[in-house]
Amino acid sequence: MEKVIVFTAPSGAGKTTIVHRMLKSESRLAFSVSATTRPQRDYEKHGKDYHFLTAEDFKNKINTGAFIEWEEVYPGIFYGTLTEEVSRLAADGKTVVFDIDVHGAMNIKKKYGENALTIFVRPPNLNVLRQRLMARKSESDETLTKRLERAGYELGFEHQFDYIVVNDDLETAVIETRGIIGRFLDSTQ
């Protein structure tokens, strides 16, 4: 079974930035683009950032078994990992990198066992997380509150992951993460 790497974090912790840095610096990695029903942001591209689906399309894919894992992260907002996406990347000889929620991460760890490396990226504290989310200028008061509540919930799972990377300083977090991934990729199982 191929190796996979799973990143998770509360929204705004810097996980996606770290993932993008890993993908640029390590040619053995390829990103699994998740599917979602959440609205597409202005700067996002379908098929690159996410596969943006309608709720009806997403539910049809659930019913046909098209997902390795999926989750209703917020009411009416679904995220999932398409089996065809992972198969395509693995066929190219790449180690697949996932950027997903805590439940999806645990489901992938369950499926792949020791062939899955799980990394939880956490902010130094919730105040810093609030500031980062506000700096995005894409959150309403309601979505900010939901994301912070969800972050508190997700932080309760951090010790179930192989590694916890505290993103207090981005460059330090990137160096730490690069070392973790390098050791995992170079190990034989």
C-alpha positions in Angstrom: 0.0 0.0 0.0 1.2 3.5 -0.9 2.2 6.1 1.7 0.0 9.1 2.3 0.4 12.2 4.4 -2.5 13.9 6.1 -2.6 17.4 7.4 -5.3 18.8 9.5 -5.8 22.0 11.5 -8.4 24.5 12.6 -9.2 26.9 9.8 -6.7 29.7 9.9 -3.9 27.8 11.6 -1.7 28.0 8.5 -2.0 24.4 7.4 -2.6 25.1 3.7 0.4 27.5 3.6 2.6 24.8 5.1 1.2 22.2 2.7 1.9 24.4 -0.3 5.5 24.9 0.8 5.9 21.1 1.2 4.6 20.5 -2.3 7.0 23.1 -3.8 10.0 21.6 -2.0 9.4 17.9 -2.3 8.9 16.3 -5.8 7.7 13.0 -4.4 4.5 14.6 -3.1 1.2 15.4 -4.9 -1.8 17.2 -3.5 -5.2 15.5 -3.3 -7.8 18.1 -4.2 -10.8 17.7 -1.9 -14.4 18.1 -3.0 -16.7 20.6 -1.2 -20.1 22.1 -1.3 -19.0 25.4 0.4 -19.0 28.5 -1.8 -16.0 29.2 -4.0 -13.9 32.2 -2.9 -12.9 34.7 -5.6 -9.3 33.6 -5.7 -10.0 29.9 -5.8 -10.0 27.7 -8.9 -12.2 24.7 -9.5 -10.1 21.5 -9.7 -7.0 23.2 -8.2 -8.1 24.4 -4.8 -11.2 22.2 -4.5 -13.7 20.4 -6.7 -16.7 22.6 -6.0 -19.9 20.5 -6.2 -23.5 21.2 -5.6 -25.0 19.6 -2.5 -27.0 17.3 -4.8 -23.9 16.2 -6.8 -22.0 15.6 -3.6 -24.8 13.5 -2.1 -25.0 11.5 -5.4 -21.2 10.8 -5.1 -21.7 9.6 -1.5 -24.5 7.2 -2.6 -22.3 5.8 -5.4 -19.3 5.3 -3.1 -17.1 7.8 -4.9 -15.4 9.1 -1.7 -12.6 7.5 0.4 -13.9 9.7 3.2 -16.4 12.6 3.6 -17.8 14.7 6.3 -20.5 17.3 6.9 -18.1 19.8 8.6 -20.7 22.6 9.0 -24.5 22.2 8.5 -25.0 21.7 4.8 -21.3 22.1 4.0 -19.6 18.9 2.9 -16.0 18.0 2.3 -14.6 14.8 1.0 -11.8 12.9 -0.7 -12.6 11.4 -4.1 -11.2 7.9 -4.7 -10.4 8.7 -8.3 -8.3 11.7 -7.3 -6.1 9.5 -5.0 -5.9 6.7 -7.5 -4.7 9.0 -10.2 -1.9 10.5 -8.1 -0.8 7.2 -6.7 -0.6 5.7 -10.2 1.9 8.5 -11.0 4.1 7.2 -8.1 3.4 10.1 -5.9 2.9 10.2 -2.1 -0.6 11.7 -1.8 -1.0 14.7 0.6 -4.3 15.5 2.1 -5.5 18.8 3.7 -8.6 17.7 5.5 -10.7 18.0 8.7 -9.9 15.9 11.8 -12.5 13.2 11.2 -11.4 12.7 7.6 -7.8 12.5 8.8 -8.7 9.8 11.4 -10.6 7.9 8.7 -7.7 7.9 6.4 -5.3 6.9 9.2 -7.6 4.0 9.9 -7.6 2.9 6.3 -3.9 3.3 5.6 -2.5 2.5 9.1 1.3 2.9 9.4 1.4 4.0 5.8 -0.3 7.2 6.8 1.6 10.1 8.4 -0.8 12.5 10.3 0.2 16.0 11.2 -1.9 18.4 13.2 -1.0 22.1 12.6 -2.1 24.2 15.6 -2.1 27.9 16.2 -0.2 29.1 19.3 -3.6 30.0 20.9 -7.2 30.9 19.9 -6.5 34.7 20.1 -3.9 34.4 17.3 -6.3 32.2 15.4 -9.0 34.8 15.7 -6.6 37.5 14.4 -5.6 35.3 11.4 -9.2 34.6 10.5 -10.1 38.3 10.7 -7.1 39.2 8.5 -8.5 37.0 5.7 -11.4 39.5 5.4 -13.6 36.6 4.1 -15.4 35.8 7.3 -18.7 37.3 8.5 -19.2 37.6 12.2 -21.3 34.4 12.0 -18.8 32.3 10.1 -16.0 33.6 12.4 -17.9 32.5 15.4 -18.6 29.1 13.8 -14.9 28.6 12.8 -13.7 29.5 16.3 -16.2 27.1 17.9 -15.1 24.4 15.5 -11.4 25.2 16.3 -12.0 24.6 20.0 -13.6 21.2 19.1 -10.8 20.2 16.7 -8.0 21.1 19.1 -9.4 18.3 21.4 -8.2 15.8 18.8 -4.6 17.0 18.3 -3.0 14.3 20.4 -4.5 11.5 18.2 -2.1 12.6 15.4 1.4 11.4 14.8 2.8 14.9 15.1 1.7 18.3 16.3 3.3 21.3 14.6 2.7 24.6 16.4 2.6 27.4 13.8 3.8 30.3 15.9 6.5 31.2 13.3 5.8 30.0 9.8 9.4 29.4 8.8 10.1 27.3 11.9 6.9 25.3 11.3 7.9 24.7 7.7 11.4 23.5 8.7 9.9 21.2 11.4 7.3 19.8 8.9 9.9 19.3 6.2 12.0 17.2 8.6 9.0 15.1 9.7 8.0 14.4 6.1 11.5 13.6 4.9 12.0 11.0 7.6 8.6 9.4 6.8 9.3 9.3 3.0 12.8 7.9 3.5 11.7 5.2 6.0 10.9 1.7 4.7 7.9 -0.2 5.9 
